[in-house]
Amino acid sequence: MLLAIDIGNTNTSLGIFDGENLIEHWRIATACERTSDELGVLIRQILALSNFDYQKISALIASSVVPQLNFTFQKMSEKYLGQTATFFDATFDFGLQVKYNPPSSVGIDRIVAAAGAIEKYGKPCIVCDFGTATTIDAVNYKSEFLGGIITAGMNLLADALFQNTSKLPKIEIKKPESIIGNSTIHSIQAGIYFGYIGLVDGIIEKMVKELGEKPKVVATGGLATLIAESSEKIEIVDETLMLESLKIIYEKRFR
């Protein structure tokens, strides 16, 4: 079995592959204060509760946007899972020409998602990742990763309103029934949700025009389903794209 780990700013996703199939996946909070021992106990407990024998894990692959956690995960992997983790970084051949300045500065999560998306859905492709931050990236028919946009995620917008105003409450991110809010909470939800849909669809529309090609538009990340519900541009929601992309890259480069 293969264990794939995607370490994000807010959450860390884990997935178990048996052959070609992702048979189970989980999400835990990304916590820099955890020790490798705490992490090892947690992951072994998660595996045991799902009836997986950690001793059957034959490889561990990972991507991380929190570099200070890499050593913790590596130490955990060696001590508690008996594996040396393979962390993907900018030195790997992802099958993409990275047209970023400099190429090493692009987030590894963006490259991994793009590489996996074109393998699964073809090219050209636009990949939207809705997490703590939102990224929308473009890959053309020549397998060139052109870059894209980075902006605040919906939760960051909600937190900014709450933290920087005296009377506006912290709200749950959800799709309101109407864009015309009839209460303060409803109004904030409408502004954030429908404003974000406009932002996403507007950016995708401009990217498609700039590409001059008809791409597949794929969304992933914790808020992908919620946003795709109202988006007119998102075609595919793939909530496990990052985990499957790690597996695809591993199979192509190491098998």
Secondary structure, 3 states (H helix, E strand, C coil): CEEEEEECCCEEEEEEEECCEEEEEEEEECCCCCCHHHHHHHHHHHHHHCCCCHHHCCEEEEEECCHHHHHHHHHHHHHHHCCCCEECCCCCCCCCEECCCCHHHCCHHHHHHHHHHHHHHCCCEEEEEECCEEEEEEECCCCEEEEEEEEECHHHHHHHHHHHCCCCCCCCCCCCCCCCCCCHHHHHHHHHHHHHHHHHHHHHHHHHHHHCCCCEEEEECCCHHHHHCCCCCCCEECCCHHHHHHHHHHHHHHC
